[in-house]
Amino acid sequence: QDALLESERRLELALAGADLGLWDWDIAAGTLSCNARWAQMLGFGIGELEPLLANWEKRVHPDDLPRVQQARQAHLRGETERYESEYRMLHQEEYWVWILDRGKVVARNAKGKPLRALGTHLDISPRKRSEEALREREAKLTILLASMPDLVLMVDTSGNLTQCDLPAGDWFFTVPPPFEGRSYSQVAPPPVVQALDEALAGIIGDGQPRVCELSAPAGGEERRFQMTVNQLADSSRFPSGFLVVVRDVTEQRR
């Protein structure tokens, strides 16, 4: 008995350290008991939630519930090694909390019918808010790039194009798109390749952006382009890639 109590105490300490809620599902009885942290995520005390699976389902967002039930049933049928799902649950104060729910059947009868499952809840709302903010920024950036007359390229440190936002107009590429995954030396004419070689080497040397102007064949004629190259930096002092913005200045120069 003492050993069991000690084991339960250690489990609670481990769950508390990981900020995890614990649930215990008696499948046959349809009861779902939980620890204090599980209830706290939804704004309740440990004794304020009736331990029924149906009450849990009522608090799951209706848009998420079918997907959650599908994942849960697949695990109960033995189709998956463990159950895992991300979904929203209704907080006592009427707002949605994002939950990462993981669990596993720990007992089955002689015929393989599931009897008991254990699992954890983790509040992932901060991560979901960050992901949503990132999606909004990416959407705004996509709109911004689409409205720009400039050619925008992303180049990794090996010289491969990782992104290309190609506006309408006559550009200098020597092969048809897509360009992603190919080296700029494979898709651009020699004047552009030389200019990029020099710009990237200079940035690696001193970290300063480069601006240059060059002529290259495009649309059946020789056109003038202004190219600005900046480094993309991570936590190290070395660039993680390069941003290249090219503007057709042919008419301006004329």
C-alpha positions as CSV (number, residue, x, y, z in Angstrom):
1,Q,0.0,0.0,0.0
2,D,2.8,2.4,0.9
3,A,4.6,1.6,-2.4
4,L,1.4,2.3,-4.3
5,L,0.9,5.6,-2.6
6,E,4.5,6.6,-3.2
7,S,4.1,5.6,-6.9
8,E,1.0,7.8,-7.2
9,R,2.8,10.7,-5.5
10,R,5.7,10.5,-8.0
11,L,3.3,10.3,-10.9
12,E,1.5,13.5,-9.7
13,L,4.8,15.3,-9.3
14,A,5.9,14.3,-12.8
15,L,2.5,15.4,-14.3
16,A,2.7,18.7,-12.4
17,G,6.2,19.3,-13.6
18,A,5.1,18.7,-17.2
19,D,1.9,20.8,-16.7
20,L,-0.2,17.8,-17.7
21,G,-3.7,16.9,-16.8
22,L,-4.5,13.2,-16.3
23,W,-7.7,11.4,-17.3
24,D,-8.8,7.8,-16.5
25,W,-11.6,6.4,-18.7
26,D,-13.6,3.4,-17.5
27,I,-14.9,2.5,-21.0
28,A,-17.5,0.0,-19.9
29,A,-19.1,2.4,-17.3
30,G,-18.6,5.5,-19.5
31,T,-17.0,7.4,-16.6
32,L,-14.0,9.7,-17.0
33,S,-12.2,10.8,-13.9
34,C,-9.5,13.4,-14.0
35,N,-6.9,15.1,-11.8
36,A,-6.9,18.7,-10.5
37,R,-4.8,20.1,-13.4
38,W,-7.2,18.6,-16.0
39,A,-10.1,20.4,-14.4
40,Q,-8.1,23.6,-13.9
41,M,-7.5,23.9,-17.6
42,L,-11.2,24.5,-18.0
43,G,-11.6,26.7,-15.0
44,F,-13.1,24.1,-12.6
45,G,-12.1,22.7,-9.3
46,I,-11.5,18.9,-9.0
47,G,-15.0,18.2,-7.6
48,E,-17.0,20.4,-9.9
49,L,-17.0,18.2,-13.0
50,E,-19.2,15.1,-13.0
51,P,-17.0,12.2,-14.1
52,L,-18.9,11.2,-17.2
53,L,-17.5,10.9,-20.8
54,A,-20.7,12.6,-22.1
55,N,-19.9,15.7,-20.1
56,W,-16.4,15.8,-21.7
57,E,-17.9,15.5,-25.2
58,K,-20.3,18.4,-24.5
59,R,-17.3,20.7,-23.9
60,V,-15.5,19.8,-27.1
61,H,-15.9,22.2,-29.9
62,P,-18.6,20.9,-32.3
63,D,-16.4,21.4,-35.3
64,D,-13.7,19.3,-33.7
65,L,-15.8,16.5,-32.1
66,P,-16.3,14.3,-35.1
67,R,-12.5,14.2,-35.8
68,V,-11.8,13.5,-32.2
69,Q,-14.3,10.7,-32.0
70,Q,-12.9,9.2,-35.2
71,A,-9.4,9.1,-33.8
72,R,-10.6,7.7,-30.5
73,Q,-12.6,4.9,-32.1
74,A,-9.8,4.0,-34.4
75,H,-7.6,3.4,-31.3
76,L,-10.3,1.5,-29.5
77,R,-10.5,-0.8,-32.5
78,G,-6.8,-1.4,-32.3
79,E,-6.0,0.4,-35.5
80,T,-3.5,2.8,-33.9
81,E,-0.9,2.2,-31.2
82,R,-2.0,5.2,-29.3
83,Y,-4.7,7.9,-29.4
84,E,-3.7,11.6,-30.1
85,S,-5.8,14.6,-31.0
86,E,-5.7,18.4,-30.9
87,Y,-9.0,20.2,-30.3
88,R,-10.8,23.0,-28.5
89,M,-12.6,22.7,-25.2
90,L,-15.0,25.2,-23.7
91,H,-13.6,27.0,-20.6
92,Q,-16.0,27.8,-17.7
93,E,-15.7,31.5,-18.7
94,E,-17.0,30.7,-22.2
95,Y,-13.8,30.8,-24.3
96,W,-12.0,28.0,-26.1
97,V,-8.9,26.3,-24.8
98,W,-6.7,24.3,-27.2
99,I,-5.9,20.8,-25.9
100,L,-3.4,18.2,-26.9
101,D,-5.0,15.0,-25.9
102,R,-3.0,11.7,-25.8
103,G,-4.0,8.4,-24.4
104,K,-3.8,4.6,-24.7
105,V,-5.9,1.6,-23.9
106,V,-4.3,-0.1,-20.9
107,A,-6.7,-3.0,-20.3
108,R,-8.7,-5.3,-22.6
109,N,-10.8,-8.4,-21.9
110,A,-10.0,-11.9,-23.3
111,K,-11.8,-11.0,-26.6
112,G,-9.8,-7.8,-27.0
113,K,-12.6,-5.5,-26.0
114,P,-11.2,-2.3,-24.4
115,L,-11.9,-1.8,-20.7
116,R,-9.8,1.1,-19.6
117,A,-7.8,3.9,-21.1
118,L,-5.4,6.4,-19.5
119,G,-4.2,9.7,-21.0
120,T,-3.1,13.2,-20.5
121,H,-4.2,16.8,-21.5
122,L,-1.8,19.6,-22.3
123,D,-3.0,23.2,-22.8
124,I,-1.5,24.2,-26.1
125,S,-3.4,27.5,-26.5
126,P,-0.2,29.7,-26.6
127,R,1.2,27.6,-29.4
128,K,-2.0,27.8,-31.3
129,R,-2.2,31.5,-31.0
130,S,1.4,31.8,-32.2
131,E,0.6,29.6,-35.2
132,E,-2.5,31.7,-36.0
133,A,-0.4,34.9,-35.8
134,L,2.2,33.3,-38.1
135,R,-0.5,32.3,-40.6
136,E,-1.9,35.9,-40.6
137,R,1.6,37.3,-41.2
138,E,2.2,34.9,-44.0
139,A,-1.1,35.8,-45.6
140,K,-0.3,39.5,-45.4
141,L,3.1,38.9,-46.9
142,T,1.6,36.9,-49.7
143,I,-0.7,39.8,-50.5
144,L,2.1,42.2,-50.3
145,L,4.3,40.2,-52.6
146,A,1.5,39.8,-55.1
147,S,1.0,43.6,-55.2
148,M,4.7,44.3,-55.8
149,P,6.1,44.7,-59.4
150,D,9.4,43.2,-58.2
151,L,10.8,39.7,-58.5
152,V,11.4,38.2,-55.1
153,L,13.7,35.2,-54.6
154,M,14.8,33.3,-51.5
155,V,18.2,31.5,-51.8
156,D,19.7,29.1,-49.3
157,T,23.4,29.0,-48.5
158,S,24.0,26.4,-51.2
159,G,22.7,28.7,-53.9
160,N,19.4,26.9,-54.4
161,L,16.2,28.8,-54.8
162,T,13.7,28.0,-52.0
163,Q,11.0,30.5,-53.0
164,C,10.2,32.5,-56.1
165,D,7.5,35.1,-56.3
166,L,7.3,35.9,-60.0
167,P,5.2,38.9,-61.1
168,A,4.0,39.6,-64.6
169,G,6.6,41.0,-66.9
170,D,9.7,40.0,-68.9
171,W,12.4,38.4,-66.7
172,F,15.7,36.9,-67.4
173,F,15.2,33.2,-66.5
174,T,16.6,30.8,-69.1
175,V,14.3,27.9,-68.2
176,P,10.5,27.8,-67.5
177,P,9.3,27.7,-63.9
178,P,9.1,26.2,-61.3
179,F,12.5,27.2,-60.1
180,E,12.4,26.1,-56.5
181,G,15.0,23.5,-55.6
182,R,17.3,24.5,-58.4
183,S,20.5,26.5,-58.2
184,Y,20.3,30.1,-59.5
185,S,23.2,29.2,-61.8
186,Q,20.9,26.7,-63.5
187,V,18.0,29.1,-64.2
188,A,19.6,32.5,-64.8
189,P,21.9,33.9,-67.5
190,P,25.7,34.6,-66.8
191,P,25.4,38.3,-65.9
192,V,22.8,37.5,-63.2
193,V,24.8,34.5,-61.9
194,Q,28.0,36.6,-61.7
195,A,26.2,39.4,-59.9
196,L,24.7,37.0,-57.4
197,D,28.0,35.2,-56.9
198,E,29.7,38.5,-56.0
199,A,26.8,39.7,-53.8
200,L,26.6,36.5,-51.8
201,A,30.3,36.3,-51.3
202,G,30.4,39.9,-50.1
203,I,27.6,39.5,-47.7
204,I,29.2,36.4,-46.2
205,G,32.4,38.4,-45.8
206,D,31.0,41.5,-44.1
207,G,27.3,41.0,-43.5
208,Q,26.3,44.1,-45.5
209,P,23.5,44.1,-48.1
210,R,24.4,44.5,-51.7
211,V,22.8,46.6,-54.5
212,C,23.8,46.4,-58.1
213,E,22.5,47.1,-61.6
214,L,23.0,44.8,-64.6
215,S,21.9,44.1,-68.1
216,A,20.5,40.7,-69.1
217,P,18.4,39.3,-72.0
218,A,14.7,39.2,-71.2
219,G,11.6,39.2,-73.5
220,G,13.8,39.2,-76.7
221,E,15.8,42.2,-75.8
222,E,18.5,43.5,-73.4
223,R,16.9,44.9,-70.3
224,R,18.3,46.7,-67.2
225,F,17.7,45.2,-63.7
226,Q,18.4,46.5,-60.2
227,M,19.1,43.8,-57.7
228,T,19.1,44.1,-53.9
229,V,20.5,41.2,-51.9
230,N,20.1,40.9,-48.1
231,Q,21.0,38.1,-45.7
232,L,18.5,36.1,-43.7
233,A,20.0,35.5,-40.3
234,D,19.3,33.0,-37.6
235,S,20.7,32.9,-34.1
236,S,24.2,32.5,-35.4
237,R,26.4,35.2,-36.9
238,F,26.3,33.4,-40.3
239,P,23.5,33.9,-42.8
240,S,20.9,31.1,-43.1
241,G,19.9,32.3,-46.6
242,F,19.5,35.3,-48.8
243,L,16.6,37.5,-50.0
244,V,17.0,38.8,-53.5
245,V,14.7,41.6,-54.8
246,V,15.0,42.4,-58.5
247,R,13.3,45.4,-60.2
248,D,13.1,46.0,-63.9
249,V,14.4,49.6,-64.4
250,T,14.7,49.5,-68.2
251,E,12.1,52.2,-68.9
252,Q,13.4,54.3,-66.0
253,R,16.9,54.2,-67.5
254,R,15.6,55.1,-70.9
